Amino acid sequence: MARVLLAHGLLGFGSVLPLQPVNYFNGIAALYESLGHEVYCPSVGALGSLEARAAALERKILERWPAGAEPIFMLGHSMGGLDCRRVLVANAALAGRTRRLITIATPHFGSPVADAVLNPPPLGGVSPLKWLSDSFTKDAGALADLKSREERQDGNVEGVNYLCVGCDAGDVNPQSPVFVAAAAIGQFGQVRNDGVVSLPSASNTNRADDLFAVWPVDHGGAVGWPSGGVGYELAKAAVRPPKAHLARYRDLLPRLLA
């Protein structure tokens, strides 16, 4: 049995209620638990800054797994990957207990979508995304931690193995309205992306060819919420997660636990 941590991204949530019907990592905790592993998916501030989210994540990990020789294996989606990296840099003892971190669609080098929300339009106009920017600002300014940058927020910690997975929604059909809107706002141009994070930014090195794998899904599809899904489709996915989604995470598990 392995200890597996699932770290959710921005606007996400972890396990809140017993027998919770809807989970951020759609069906993955149940899948890994059925294979005999202990899975923990704590909730941290949905809109909080990297510093606040990582501090909360660190505290909750230590509450759940305060000590012991058993290694911890971390899997983070989107900003959850940044949270995990910050925890490992901040807590040497916890890093010493962590065998591997896999990040999925994590903006190691930021996202142009965050830039677009943060930057006002030319000529002093009012940004149509101002309401979203204000929401983030009121909760410690998460977007500032997600803006495009030339260097990663945090470096690798010696002794921890890292793998990065990117997502490319360019050939997904139908494309979700969220993907289309985010990709337009972010103005990715010809750079392959999942609507929120480009393939280069999803890697440790800002190079798409350094990714361990590229999944053919958009940012939400990376955690099992189908592209183009609305209403009935989302409800169906909550009851029966997509087979391809579960297969990707089943195939990823041996690499996580290697």
C-alpha positions in Angstrom: 0.0 0.0 0.0 1.3 3.4 -0.9 0.4 6.9 0.3 -0.9 8.9 -2.6 -1.6 12.7 -2.4 -3.9 14.3 -4.9 -3.5 18.1 -5.0 -6.2 20.1 -6.7 -5.8 23.2 -8.8 -7.3 26.7 -8.8 -11.0 26.8 -8.1 -10.8 23.2 -7.0 -11.6 21.2 -3.9 -10.6 18.1 -2.2 -12.5 15.6 -0.1 -15.0 17.5 2.0 -17.8 15.1 2.9 -17.9 11.4 3.5 -19.1 9.5 0.4 -18.7 12.8 -1.5 -20.5 12.2 -4.9 -18.4 14.6 -7.0 -14.6 14.8 -6.8 -12.1 17.2 -8.5 -10.0 14.2 -9.7 -13.0 12.4 -11.1 -13.0 8.8 -10.0 -9.2 8.7 -9.3 -9.3 8.3 -5.5 -11.7 5.4 -5.8 -9.6 3.9 -8.6 -6.4 4.0 -6.6 -8.0 2.9 -3.4 -9.5 -0.1 -5.2 -5.9 -1.0 -6.1 -5.0 -1.0 -2.4 -3.5 2.5 -1.9 -4.2 5.1 0.7 -5.4 8.3 -1.1 -5.6 11.8 0.4 -7.1 14.8 -1.5 -7.2 17.7 0.9 -8.9 21.0 0.2 -6.9 24.2 0.2 -8.1 27.8 -0.7 -9.8 27.7 -4.1 -8.6 31.2 -4.9 -5.7 31.6 -2.5 -2.1 32.6 -3.3 0.6 30.0 -3.8 2.0 30.8 -0.4 -1.3 30.4 1.4 -2.3 27.3 -0.5 1.0 25.6 0.0 1.0 26.4 3.7 -2.4 24.8 4.0 -1.4 21.8 2.0 1.7 21.3 4.1 -0.3 21.5 7.3 -2.9 19.0 6.1 -0.3 16.5 4.9 1.4 16.5 8.3 -2.0 16.1 10.1 -2.8 13.1 7.9 0.6 11.6 7.8 2.6 13.0 10.7 5.4 10.5 10.7 6.5 7.1 9.6 8.8 5.5 7.2 6.2 5.0 4.4 7.1 7.2 1.4 4.6 9.7 0.0 3.8 10.0 -3.7 2.3 13.4 -4.9 0.2 14.0 -7.9 -0.8 17.6 -8.6 -3.1 19.1 -11.3 -2.6 22.7 -12.5 -1.8 25.0 -9.5 -1.9 21.9 -7.3 1.5 21.0 -8.8 2.9 24.4 -7.8 1.5 23.9 -4.3 3.3 20.6 -4.0 6.6 22.0 -5.3 6.4 24.8 -2.7 5.7 22.4 0.1 8.7 20.3 -0.9 11.0 23.3 -1.0 9.7 24.7 2.3 9.8 21.5 4.4 13.0 19.4 4.1 11.7 16.7 6.4 8.6 16.2 4.3 10.6 16.3 1.1 12.7 13.5 2.5 9.6 11.4 2.8 8.4 12.2 -0.7 9.5 9.8 -3.4 7.9 11.4 -6.5 5.9 14.3 -7.7 3.9 14.1 -11.0 2.5 17.4 -12.2 -0.4 17.4 -14.8 -1.0 20.6 -16.8 0.9 22.7 -14.2 1.9 26.2 -15.3 5.5 26.0 -14.1 6.2 29.1 -16.2 2.8 30.7 -15.9 -0.1 31.1 -18.1 -1.0 33.9 -20.6 -4.6 33.5 -19.4 -3.5 34.9 -16.0 -1.7 37.7 -17.8 -4.8 38.6 -19.7 -6.9 38.8 -16.6 -4.3 40.8 -14.7 -3.4 43.3 -17.5 -5.9 46.1 -18.3 -6.8 46.7 -22.0 -5.1 49.6 -23.8 -6.3 53.2 -23.6 -7.5 52.8 -20.0 -10.6 50.8 -20.9 -12.4 48.5 -18.5 -11.4 44.9 -18.8 -14.3 42.5 -19.3 -12.4 40.2 -17.0 -12.1 42.8 -14.2 -14.6 41.0 -12.1 -12.5 37.9 -12.1 -9.3 39.8 -11.3 -11.1 41.5 -8.4 -12.2 38.1 -7.1 -8.6 36.8 -7.1 -7.3 40.0 -5.5 -9.7 39.7 -2.6 -8.3 36.3 -1.8 -4.6 37.1 -1.7 -4.0 37.5 -5.5 -3.6 33.9 -6.8 -3.3 35.3 -10.4 0.0 37.0 -9.6 1.5 33.6 -8.9 0.2 32.3 -12.2 1.4 35.0 -14.6 3.9 34.2 -17.3 7.5 34.1 -16.1 11.0 33.2 -17.4 11.9 31.0 -14.4 10.0 28.4 -12.3 8.5 29.5 -9.0 10.5 26.8 -7.2 13.4 24.5 -8.1 13.7 20.7 -7.8 14.5 19.2 -4.4 17.3 16.7 -4.4 16.0 13.2 -3.7 12.5 13.8 -5.2 11.8 12.5 -8.6 9.7 14.7 -10.9 7.6 13.9 -14.0 5.5 16.4 -16.0 2.5 15.7 -18.1 1.1 18.3 -20.5 -2.3 18.4 -22.3 -3.1 19.4 -25.9 -6.7 20.1 -26.7 -6.1 21.2 -30.3 -7.7 18.0 -31.8 -10.4 17.5 -29.2 -13.9 17.5 -30.6 -16.2 18.8 -29.4 -14.2 21.6 -27.7 -15.5 22.9 -24.5 -16.7 26.5 -24.3 -14.3 27.0 -21.4 -11.4 25.8 -23.6 -12.4 28.0 -26.5 -12.8 31.1 -24.3 -9.6 30.6 -22.3 -7.5 29.9 -25.4 -8.9 33.1 -27.0 -8.2 35.2 -23.9 -4.7 33.7 -23.5 -3.8 34.3 -27.2 -1.6 31.2 -27.4 -1.1 31.6 -31.1 0.5 28.4 -32.6 1.8 27.1 -29.2 0.0 23.9 -28.3 -2.0 24.2 -25.1 -5.0 22.9 -23.1 -6.8 26.2 -23.1 -5.0 27.4 -19.9 -1.5 26.0 -19.9 0.9 25.6 -22.9 2.9 22.5 -23.4 6.2 24.2 -22.7 5.0 25.7 -19.5 3.7 22.3 -18.3 7.3 21.0 -18.4 10.1 21.5 -15.8 12.2 23.1 -18.4 9.8 25.3 -20.5 10.4 22.8 -23.4 7.5 20.7 -24.6 9.8 17.9 -25.7 10.8 17.4 -22.1 7.3 16.3 -21.1 6.9 12.7 -19.9 3.6 12.5 -21.8 1.0 14.6 -23.6 -2.6 13.8 -23.1 -5.2 14.7 -25.8 -7.6 16.6 -23.4 -8.2 20.2 -22.3 -7.5 21.5 -18.9 -10.7 20.1 -17.3 -10.4 16.9 -19.2 -7.1 16.3 -17.5 -9.0 15.5 -14.3 -11.9 13.7 -15.9 -14.5 16.4 -16.8 -15.2 15.9 -20.5 -14.5 18.5 -23.1 -17.7 20.0 -24.5 -19.6 18.5 -21.6 -22.6 20.4 -20.2 -25.6 19.4 -18.2 -26.3 15.8 -18.8 -22.8 15.0 -20.0 -21.2 16.3 -16.8 -23.7 14.5 -14.6 -23.0 11.3 -16.5 -19.3 11.8 -16.1 -19.8 12.3 -12.3 -21.6 8.9 -12.1 -19.4 7.1 -14.6 -16.0 8.8 -15.2 -14.8 8.5 -18.8 -13.0 5.2 -19.5 -10.1 6.9 -21.3 -9.6 9.2 -18.3 -9.4 6.3 -15.8 -7.1 4.4 -18.2 -4.7 7.3 -18.3 -4.4 7.5 -14.5 -4.2 3.7 -14.2 -1.3 3.7 -16.7 0.3 6.6 -14.8 0.2 4.9 -11.4 3.2 2.6 -11.9 5.3 5.6 -12.8 4.0 7.5 -9.8 5.0 4.7 -7.5 8.3 3.8 -9.3 
